[in-house]
Every structure is written in C-alpha cells, then in structure tokens.
Amino acid sequence: MDHVWTDPQLIARDMIVSYQDPRYGEVASIGNPIHLEDSPVTVRRPPPELGSDNEYVLTELLGYGAETIADLGEAEALWG
C-alpha cells in the first residue's frame, strides 16, 4: 500500500486525498476518479463512524422500538 499512496501518477491526477478524522488524525484515501472541469469534487468530511447511524436507521427508517433495539444489542446483532 505504501507504493499506492506515493505513486506520482496517482498524486498528479488528484487520486490521493486526505482528510482529518477525529479519531485517527490525517487519513489518506482514494479520490474521486471522475474529474469534471465545472464540477470539482472535494472530500469535505470523513466517512461516518461504524454504527453512528444505528439509532436513526432502527427507529426512524425501520420503526423499531426500544425493546427490539435492546434485544438486537443483546444478541450482538448491531455494529458500533
């Protein structure tokens, strides 16, 4: 992987980007392979933490109640 992050061609094509992660500091990542002159793409924030949207998904999207969510937690069926 060290060769990927330092490859001159990938760097020249802006395929290596970095962002500040609250837990890990500066993190290198793969950039967007599509480059449009009038629509530049930038990395604005790190990806969400694993499981950070559990409550929203389980309650708002799936309609689960507290008891069902507690059961899923006890069964170790939830990430994060």
Secondary structure as UniProt FT lines:
FT   HELIX           2..6
FT   HELIX           8..12
FT   TURN            13..14
FT   STRAND          16..21
FT   TURN            22..24
FT   STRAND          25..30
FT   TURN            37..38
FT   TURN            50..53
FT   HELIX           54..55
FT   HELIX           56..61
FT   HELIX           66..74
FT   TURN            75..76
//
